[in-house]
């Protein structure tokens, strides 16, 4: 059974318990020999170019997570183009890697908006949603909550599940060894979104109700 762990790396719009979580997360993935997919926010990349470069050189797949982490459907056509291109440039400048064709709309908003979909297509991008979400951005979530929900979600979905996680919550970092152990026990194969390219990954999008889940 294939599983794609995806991490959104971004400026969190809530206080983070402690800094340096992203660095430790990368080291952990490296120690366990795991390849994942990282969706990088352009502005975050500009503030942490060293870390963005480390993500790419570790061999993880790279996607674009917009520049300003805005709600894409609220942008004008020109605003959409500018946001997508600005993030693309920031990511390529820091990592030397093109994030195309992988794009994740913040909160999944715009995944089914024809204007957003067209703007992405014009820049050779496609939205990548998710099948499994454990709300790791919620401050009250413990590592045990995340391990349980991620593994149950993967079991329920079956082969090729895309799992939405974030690179900054401490609980995600704490849950990761348990998640990887559980996947190993289930003899799962960890893949990147590139390995699932034949799938309609936008169909995996499960946009939440507008105004909710500010952490995504
Ligand atoms: Zn996000």
Boltz pocket constraint, residues with backbone or C-beta under 6 A from the ligand:
constraints:
  - pocket:
      binder: B
      contacts: [[A, 8], [A, 10], [A, 65], [A, 69], [A, 106], [A, 107], [A, 215], [A, 216]]
      max_distance: 6.0
